[in-house]
């Protein structure tokens, strides 16, 4: 699994954290449809607050949709060639990804479930069968020179923190709870999960990913 961490005060990225937050907020505010439609546009949700079952497995469709919404740069969403294949050069692929995020293009990142997903994701399994898709939005570097990508993972089951945050937003069954929301309220729930409650930083669905850009991703095992 790619090592992950949450954004800390003082972290700097390209584009800036401020720019990414504004881009997300603008795109979320423009989301239309019913309360449930708005939630499903951005979030991969559990069927109920026990996280026993996930509502959908549409990570590819969702990543392409939100990636496009978060790509104001020329060319729109960037989809690299298979990151599990070394042909074409691993370093060259990541150089292209760096170039894309710096040009305000979100990047579609497809990998095995156990590699790109969160540690507590309900999609994890012992055989690491299946895939998951997340979206990279920026590139950053720690004070010790270690690089990372700032990524958005729509899976609300991904981490202990994301599960706890979701339970504060929605209790009971996901499909019925949104009926209690106003249209604006559903978008507030999305923002709580992605942007968090502070004026800087992010919620639990945006994390730092310390990718080893010298190696290809593990092969995806399909059923």
C-alpha positions in Angstrom: 0.0 0.0 0.0 1.2 3.5 -0.8 2.1 5.2 2.4 -0.4 7.9 3.2 -0.6 10.8 5.6 -2.8 13.8 6.3 -1.9 17.4 5.3 -0.2 19.3 8.1 0.1 23.0 8.8 3.0 24.4 6.9 2.7 21.9 4.0 3.2 23.5 0.6 2.2 22.0 -2.8 2.0 22.9 -6.5 -0.7 24.1 -7.1 -1.1 25.6 -3.7 -3.4 24.1 -1.0 -5.4 27.3 -1.1 -5.9 26.9 -4.9 -6.9 23.3 -4.6 -9.4 24.1 -1.8 -11.0 26.9 -3.9 -11.2 24.6 -6.9 -12.9 21.9 -5.0 -15.3 24.3 -3.2 -16.3 25.9 -6.6 -16.9 22.5 -8.2 -18.9 21.2 -5.3 -21.1 24.3 -5.2 -21.9 23.8 -8.9 -23.2 20.2 -8.4 -26.8 19.7 -9.3 -29.5 17.0 -8.7 -31.2 15.5 -5.7 -29.4 15.4 -2.4 -28.5 11.8 -3.0 -27.3 12.6 -6.5 -25.0 15.3 -5.2 -23.5 13.0 -2.5 -23.0 10.2 -5.0 -21.3 12.5 -7.5 -18.4 13.1 -5.1 -18.5 10.2 -2.5 -18.2 6.5 -2.6 -20.5 5.8 0.4 -21.6 2.9 2.6 -25.2 1.7 2.6 -25.5 2.4 6.3 -23.5 3.8 9.2 -22.2 0.4 10.1 -20.1 0.2 6.9 -21.2 -3.4 6.5 -21.9 -2.8 2.8 -20.8 -0.2 0.2 -23.5 1.5 -1.9 -21.6 1.2 -5.2 -18.3 0.2 -6.7 -18.3 2.9 -9.4 -14.8 4.3 -8.6 -13.8 4.6 -12.3 -16.8 6.5 -13.3 -16.7 8.7 -10.3 -12.9 9.4 -10.6 -13.4 10.5 -14.2 -16.3 12.7 -13.3 -14.8 14.5 -10.4 -11.4 14.6 -12.1 -12.9 16.4 -15.0 -14.7 18.8 -12.6 -11.4 19.5 -10.9 -9.3 20.1 -14.1 -9.5 23.8 -15.1 -6.2 23.4 -17.0 -6.0 23.0 -20.7 -6.6 19.4 -21.7 -8.7 18.6 -18.7 -8.4 15.3 -16.8 -5.1 13.5 -17.4 -5.1 9.7 -17.7 -1.7 8.2 -17.7 -1.0 4.8 -19.4 -1.1 1.8 -17.1 1.0 2.5 -14.0 1.5 -1.2 -13.5 3.4 -1.6 -16.8 7.0 -0.5 -17.0 6.9 -0.1 -20.8 7.3 3.5 -21.7 9.4 4.2 -18.6 8.1 4.5 -15.1 10.0 7.8 -14.5 8.6 9.3 -17.7 5.1 8.5 -16.6 5.5 10.2 -13.3 7.2 13.2 -14.9 4.1 13.5 -17.1 1.9 13.3 -14.0 3.9 16.0 -12.3 3.5 18.2 -15.4 -0.2 17.6 -15.5 -1.0 18.5 -11.8 1.2 21.6 -12.0 -0.9 22.7 -15.0 -4.1 22.3 -13.0 -5.1 19.0 -14.5 -6.3 16.3 -12.1 -4.8 12.9 -12.7 -6.7 9.6 -12.8 -4.7 7.1 -10.8 -5.8 3.4 -11.2 -4.2 0.8 -9.0 -4.9 -2.4 -7.1 -7.3 -2.0 -4.2 -4.7 -2.7 -1.6 -2.1 -0.3 -3.2 -4.0 2.9 -3.7 -6.9 2.5 -1.3 -7.1 3.4 2.3 -6.0 1.2 5.2 -9.5 0.6 6.4 -11.3 0.5 3.1 -14.2 -2.0 2.9 -12.9 -2.9 -0.6 -9.6 -4.3 0.8 -9.4 -8.1 0.7 -6.8 -10.8 1.6 -6.0 -11.6 -2.1 -5.8 -8.0 -3.1 -8.3 -8.7 -5.9 -9.7 -5.7 -7.8 -8.8 -2.1 -8.4 -9.5 1.3 -7.0 -9.2 4.7 -8.6 -8.3 8.0 -6.9 -7.4 11.4 -8.2 -4.1 13.3 -7.8 -4.4 17.1 -7.6 -1.0 18.5 -6.6 2.6 17.6 -5.9 4.6 18.5 -2.8 7.8 17.9 -0.9 8.6 17.4 2.8 11.4 19.4 4.4 13.6 16.3 4.2 13.1 16.3 0.4 10.7 13.4 0.3 8.1 13.9 -2.4 4.4 13.2 -2.3 1.2 13.7 -4.3 -2.0 15.3 -2.9 -4.8 12.9 -3.7 -8.6 12.8 -3.3 -10.0 9.3 -2.5 -13.9 9.4 -2.7 -14.1 6.2 -0.5 -15.5 7.3 2.8 -14.6 3.9 4.3 -10.9 4.4 3.5 -9.6 5.3 7.0 -10.5 5.4 10.6 -10.8 9.1 10.4 -13.0 9.1 7.3 -15.4 6.6 8.8 -15.7 8.7 12.0 -16.3 11.8 10.0 -19.0 10.1 7.9 -20.9 8.9 11.0 -21.1 12.6 12.2 -22.6 13.6 8.8 -24.9 10.7 8.1 -26.5 8.3 10.6 -28.7 5.4 9.6 -29.1 4.4 5.9 -27.3 6.4 3.3 -30.2 6.3 0.8 -32.8 7.6 3.2 -30.8 10.1 5.3 -30.3 12.6 2.4 -34.0 13.2 2.3 -33.5 15.1 5.5 -31.0 17.4 3.8 -31.7 20.5 1.9 -29.9 20.7 -1.4 -27.3 23.0 0.2 -27.0 20.6 3.2 -26.0 17.7 1.0 -23.1 19.8 -0.4 -22.1 20.8 3.1 -21.8 17.1 3.9 -19.5 16.7 0.8 -17.4 19.6 1.8 -17.1 18.3 5.4 -15.6 15.1 4.0 -13.3 16.7 1.4 -12.4 20.1 2.8 -12.9 19.6 6.5 -14.1 22.2 9.0 -11.1 24.5 9.0 -10.3 27.3 6.6 -7.0 25.5 5.7 -6.1 21.9 5.1 -8.5 19.2 4.1 -11.0 16.6 5.4 -10.2 12.9 5.7 -10.7 12.1 2.0 -7.7 14.3 0.8 -4.4 12.8 1.8 -0.7 12.8 0.9 0.5 9.8 -1.0 4.3 9.0 -0.9 4.6 7.2 -4.2 7.8 5.3 -5.1 8.1 6.8 -8.6 11.0 4.4 -9.5 8.8 1.3 -9.5 5.7 0.3 -11.5 2.5 -0.3 -9.5 1.7 -3.9 -8.5 -0.3 -5.8 -11.2 -4.1 -5.6 -10.7 -5.6 -9.0 -10.1 -9.1 -9.4 -11.6 -11.7 -12.0 -10.7 
